Amino acid sequence: KKVSVSSYCSKNGAKRLGHGGVELVSTIGYGADGKIGSVKSRMKLDSGSQSGMSGLLWLGFCNVIKQLNHCSNFDLLCDRCKTNEVPNGSNTYDGAWLGLLVLEETFHQIALKSSKTLSEVRSNNLDVDDSFEKLEPIYKEKKELIKETNNSDKNIKKGINLIYLTTNCGLSSKGEGENVCGAALTEVELDMRKKSIRLVYCNIIQHVDRTSSKNQQRAFAVTSFISGLKKINVFDESNSENLLKKGSFTQIFPDELYCRTIPRNDCSLMIPYCLSLSAYFAIYDAMSEFDREFSYHELTHFSMFMEERV
């Protein structure tokens, strides 16, 4: 069986990485057990003024995809062009960001097409550590409360998402270096009257270096998470059907924000940066409450504008 995950560069500059645009189409093969056996990705990248920096973006993408336990066939083909744009997006962070985007959308699609839960699909394909397990009970509790809220007001809907990332932070395609992991749980509220998106709750757990200050690393992790949030705009202005197409975050800082750490021998600010995608999927979870006819499969034409990093 196969699923396809596509992101497009639209005429309004959707799917930008600060320095230019990227178009990515991935075809993922999986078995009846939901285990992914192959990933084939085709990327078109505007490399800005320094096309040689593109390798870092590819490396970040590959290091995430290579964490799949049963994937024996991974193929990435990238076409790139050189422009006068500033090349401030060609880095491993944005590559890993794209890799996580592809994996999470794939897991959603496989779960929809099978009788398995999203958590089961993820666990079948990745080595999930205790960072995810610590947040899963909170996710289940909040999910039930959100169901009650969404049934009480047709103009206000909430969404929630629990996301997990494991990757290798080495700068070698051989995957040298220790793997680092993390998870994030995000709750959002969409108000159709105000055309607004409110970040209600964020809870981040990530590996940190046991030899460094915990408080300092928490502060860095939160800053990196917020930096990732600032890149998210899920609404395509060319789609007049979007109820909240003019929507934006009313504030970039959540009402409630928690950051916990797990001591390890290595850490990376790439983890919380990429985990900001939990807000993206939480927004689409809320949007699906406005129109039950939309599914994750139908929402794979991502419309995101990624602004310059803070």
Buried (B, 14 or more C-beta within 10 A) or exposed (E): EEBBBBBBBBEEEBBBBBBBBBBBBBBBBBEEEBBBBBBBBBBBBBBBEBBEBBBBBBBBBBBBBBBBEBBEEBEBEBEBEBBEBEBBBBBBBBBBBBBBBBBBBBBBBBBBBBEBEBBBBBBBBBEBBEBBBBBBEBBEEBBEEBEEEBEEEEEBBBBBBBBBBBBBBBEEEEBEBEBBBBBBBBBBBBBBEEBBBBBBBBBBBBBBBBEEEBEEBBEBBBEBBBBBBBBBBBBBBEEEEBBBBEBEBEEBEBEEBBBBBBEBEBBBBBBBBBBBBBBBBBBBBBBBBBEEEBEBBEBBEBBBBBEBBE
